[in-house]
């Protein structure tokens, strides 16, 4: 399951900058911020998610994490607003862990 989650994260990291610059018309800096917010939220949520998985088990957390990644992943192509994409990237970052 974690492999699928890593595959989706890799796809987002590979295609989000292209989508942001070529489709949405954002600057390279803005595209980098979209990636950066996802990484920052992932790093900040790791300790909390680690404690939660120790308490509840890994399977439920992996399932809900993949679900939390799938929602923004599916919604990103429908939005070109920078603030909305920042929120979706942050939600993806939480789900990634």
C-alpha positions in Angstrom: 0.0 0.0 0.0 2.8 2.4 0.8 4.3 1.8 -2.6 1.1 3.1 -4.2 1.1 6.1 -2.0 4.7 6.9 -2.9 3.8 6.5 -6.6 1.1 9.1 -6.3 3.4 11.4 -4.4 6.0 11.1 -7.1 3.4 11.8 -9.8 2.2 14.9 -8.0 5.8 16.1 -7.6 6.6 15.5 -11.2 3.5 17.0 -12.8 2.4 19.7 -10.4 5.2 22.1 -11.5 4.4 21.5 -15.2 0.7 22.1 -14.5 1.3 25.2 -12.4 3.6 26.9 -14.9 2.2 25.8 -18.3 -1.5 25.5 -17.6 -2.1 27.9 -14.7 0.5 30.4 -15.8 2.2 30.6 -12.4 5.8 31.6 -12.0 8.5 29.0 -11.2 8.6 30.4 -7.6 4.9 29.8 -7.2 5.2 26.3 -8.6 8.1 25.7 -6.1 5.9 27.0 -3.3 3.2 24.5 -4.2 5.8 21.7 -3.9 7.3 23.3 -0.8 4.0 23.5 1.1 3.3 19.9 0.5 6.8 18.9 1.8 6.6 21.2 4.8 3.2 19.8 5.8 4.5 16.3 5.4 7.5 16.9 7.6 5.4 18.7 10.2 2.8 16.0 10.4 5.2 13.0 10.6 5.6 13.0 14.4 1.9 13.2 15.0 1.1 10.6 12.4 3.8 8.3 13.7 2.3 8.5 17.2 -1.2 8.0 15.8 -0.1 4.9 13.8 1.6 3.4 16.9 -1.7 3.9 18.8 -4.2 2.8 16.2 -2.1 0.6 13.9 -0.6 1.2 10.5 -3.3 -0.2 8.3 -6.0 2.4 9.2 -3.6 5.3 8.8 -2.3 4.0 5.5 -5.9 3.7 4.2 -7.0 7.1 5.3 -3.7 8.6 4.2 -4.2 7.2 0.7 -7.7 8.5 0.7 -6.5 12.0 1.8 -4.0 11.9 -1.0 -6.6 10.8 -3.6 -9.0 13.7 -2.9 -6.6 16.6 -3.8 -4.9 14.5 -6.5 -8.3 14.2 -8.2 -9.3 17.8 -7.6 -6.1 19.5 -8.8 -6.9 19.5 -12.5 -10.2 21.2 -11.8 -8.6 24.3 -10.1 -6.3 27.0 -11.3 -6.6 29.3 -8.3 -3.3 29.5 -6.5 -4.7 29.6 -3.0 -6.9 26.6 -3.7 -3.9 24.7 -5.1 -1.9 25.6 -2.0 -4.6 24.1 0.2 -4.9 20.9 -1.9 -1.1 20.5 -1.8 -1.2 20.9 2.0 -4.0 18.3 2.3 -1.9 16.0 0.1 1.0 16.5 2.4 -1.0 15.5 5.4 -2.3 12.4 3.6 1.2 11.4 2.4 2.2 10.5 5.9 
